[in-house]
Amino acid sequence: MKVEFLQKVYESSLFVADYLNFSEVKCNDNEQLRSIENIEEDILKLTRKLL
């Protein structure tokens, strides 16, 4: 796949998330990928706010 296409998909997803007022969960911390458990913690925090 071309990098340009992936960049456009990424930018489009950020636009849609902002437009629909979705929360964003970052999967990386600077250049390092975060652990699944760490990402899960963020997701649980966000979902608990909604319940």
N, CA and C atoms as a LAMMPS dump frame, in Angstrom:
ITEM: TIMESTEP
0
ITEM: NUMBER OF ATOMS
153
ITEM: BOX BOUNDS ff ff ff
-5.0000000000000000e+02 5.0000000000000000e+02
-5.0000000000000000e+02 5.0000000000000000e+02
-5.0000000000000000e+02 5.0000000000000000e+02
ITEM: ATOMS id mol type element x y z
1 1 1 N 0.839 -1.186 0
2 1 2 C 0 0 0
3 1 3 C 0.876 1.239 0
4 2 1 N 0.34 2.25 -0.554
5 2 2 C 1.091 3.49 -0.593
6 2 3 C 0.925 4.25 0.714
7 3 1 N 1.979 4.871 1.138
8 3 2 C 1.981 5.644 2.377
9 3 3 C 0.999 6.805 2.283
10 4 1 N 0.892 7.405 1.109
11 4 2 C -0.021 8.534 0.932
12 4 3 C -1.459 8.113 1.204
13 5 1 N -1.842 6.942 0.725
14 5 2 C -3.191 6.432 0.944
15 5 3 C -3.445 6.209 2.427
16 6 1 N -2.497 5.573 3.107
17 6 2 C -2.658 5.322 4.537
18 6 3 C -2.737 6.623 5.329
19 7 1 N -1.973 7.612 4.931
20 7 2 C -2.023 8.916 5.588
21 7 3 C -3.399 9.554 5.402
22 8 1 N -3.949 9.438 4.209
23 8 2 C -5.272 10.009 3.929
24 8 3 C -6.353 9.285 4.737
25 9 1 N -6.25 7.98 4.853
26 9 2 C -7.196 7.211 5.663
27 9 3 C -7.119 7.641 7.124
28 10 1 N -5.922 7.808 7.634
29 10 2 C -5.719 8.239 9.01
30 10 3 C -6.341 9.612 9.245
31 11 1 N -6.061 10.545 8.358
32 11 2 C -6.606 11.89 8.492
33 11 3 C -8.131 11.888 8.406
34 12 1 N -8.67 11.068 7.531
35 12 2 C -10.133 10.957 7.418
36 12 3 C -10.748 10.396 8.686
37 13 1 N -10.097 9.417 9.275
38 13 2 C -10.63 8.825 10.511
39 13 3 C -10.608 9.833 11.659
40 14 1 N -9.583 10.665 11.72
41 14 2 C -9.537 11.711 12.745
42 14 3 C -10.648 12.731 12.528
43 15 1 N -10.913 13.079 11.276
44 15 2 C -11.983 14.024 10.965
45 15 3 C -13.335 13.467 11.399
46 16 1 N -13.603 12.219 11.038
47 16 2 C -14.88 11.593 11.393
48 16 3 C -15.032 11.48 12.909
49 17 1 N -13.977 11.088 13.588
50 17 2 C -14.022 10.97 15.051
51 17 3 C -14.329 12.319 15.689
52 18 1 N -13.724 13.369 15.177
53 18 2 C -13.99 14.709 15.7
54 18 3 C -15.422 15.129 15.382
55 19 1 N -15.857 14.9 14.175
56 19 2 C -17.194 15.285 13.732
57 19 3 C -18.282 14.592 14.548
58 20 1 N -18.068 13.325 14.871
59 20 2 C -19.051 12.545 15.628
60 20 3 C -18.802 12.602 17.13
61 21 1 N -17.813 13.394 17.53
62 21 2 C -17.478 13.57 18.939
63 21 3 C -17.068 12.252 19.613
64 22 1 N -16.299 11.453 18.889
65 22 2 C -15.787 10.201 19.438
66 22 3 C -14.545 10.494 20.281
67 23 1 N -14.28 9.631 21.222
68 23 2 C -13.041 9.719 21.989
69 23 3 C -11.931 9.033 21.207
70 24 1 N -10.731 9.539 21.371
71 24 2 C -9.58 8.958 20.688
72 24 3 C -8.68 8.281 21.705
73 25 1 N -8.305 7.052 21.421
74 25 2 C -7.388 6.311 22.278
75 25 3 C -6.094 6.119 21.49
76 26 1 N -5.044 6.695 22.01
77 26 2 C -3.74 6.597 21.347
78 26 3 C -3.144 5.209 21.599
79 27 1 N -2.634 4.609 20.547
80 27 2 C -2.025 3.28 20.659
81 27 3 C -0.51 3.347 20.754
82 28 1 N 0.011 4.558 20.686
83 28 2 C 1.453 4.714 20.829
84 28 3 C 1.745 5.854 21.792
85 29 1 N 2.924 5.805 22.344
86 29 2 C 3.409 6.844 23.234
87 29 3 C 4.711 7.337 22.63
88 30 1 N 4.636 8.457 21.936
89 30 2 C 5.735 8.949 21.105
90 30 3 C 6 7.927 20.01
91 31 1 N 7.12 7.292 20.011
92 31 2 C 7.453 6.323 18.97
93 31 3 C 7.231 4.874 19.411
94 32 1 N 6.876 4.661 20.671
95 32 2 C 6.709 3.311 21.205
96 32 3 C 5.241 2.894 21.212
97 33 1 N 4.974 1.672 20.782
98 33 2 C 3.616 1.139 20.892
99 33 3 C 3.294 0.87 22.355
100 34 1 N 2.072 1.188 22.749
101 34 2 C 1.643 0.922 24.118
102 34 3 C 1.203 -0.531 24.226
103 35 1 N 1.237 -1.063 25.425
104 35 2 C 0.817 -2.45 25.624
105 35 3 C -0.706 -2.543 25.5
106 36 1 N -1.184 -3.715 25.182
107 36 2 C -2.624 -3.954 25.078
108 36 3 C -3.299 -3.641 26.402
109 37 1 N -2.681 -4.02 27.494
110 37 2 C -3.258 -3.779 28.821
111 37 3 C -3.375 -2.277 29.104
112 38 1 N -2.38 -1.528 28.69
113 38 2 C -2.389 -0.092 28.902
114 38 3 C -3.478 0.586 28.076
115 39 1 N -3.635 0.171 26.849
116 39 2 C -4.69 0.703 25.982
117 39 3 C -6.05 0.321 26.542
118 40 1 N -6.16 -0.903 27.015
119 40 2 C -7.416 -1.376 27.598
120 40 3 C -7.831 -0.515 28.793
121 41 1 N -6.88 -0.11 29.603
122 41 2 C -7.182 0.755 30.75
123 41 3 C -7.844 2.053 30.296
124 42 1 N -7.306 2.646 29.244
125 42 2 C -7.887 3.889 28.721
126 42 3 C -9.307 3.659 28.205
127 43 1 N -9.509 2.548 27.508
128 43 2 C -10.84 2.241 26.987
129 43 3 C -11.83 2.037 28.124
130 44 1 N -11.419 1.318 29.151
131 44 2 C -12.303 1.09 30.298
132 44 3 C -12.657 2.402 31.005
133 45 1 N -11.695 3.289 31.142
134 45 2 C -11.959 4.592 31.766
135 45 3 C -13.003 5.364 30.974
136 46 1 N -12.871 5.341 29.655
137 46 2 C -13.822 6.063 28.808
138 46 3 C -15.224 5.44 28.87
139 47 1 N -15.286 4.118 28.871
140 47 2 C -16.6 3.47 28.888
141 47 3 C -17.281 3.619 30.238
142 48 1 N -16.508 3.638 31.308
143 48 2 C -17.101 3.835 32.632
144 48 3 C -17.77 5.198 32.761
145 49 1 N -17.232 6.192 32.08
146 49 2 C -17.844 7.528 32.087
147 49 3 C -19.225 7.51 31.451
148 50 1 N -19.435 6.597 30.503
149 50 2 C -20.691 6.538 29.79
150 50 3 C -21.751 5.706 30.496
151 51 1 N -21.326 4.865 31.427
152 51 2 C -22.273 3.97 32.102
153 51 3 C -22.891 4.608 33.317
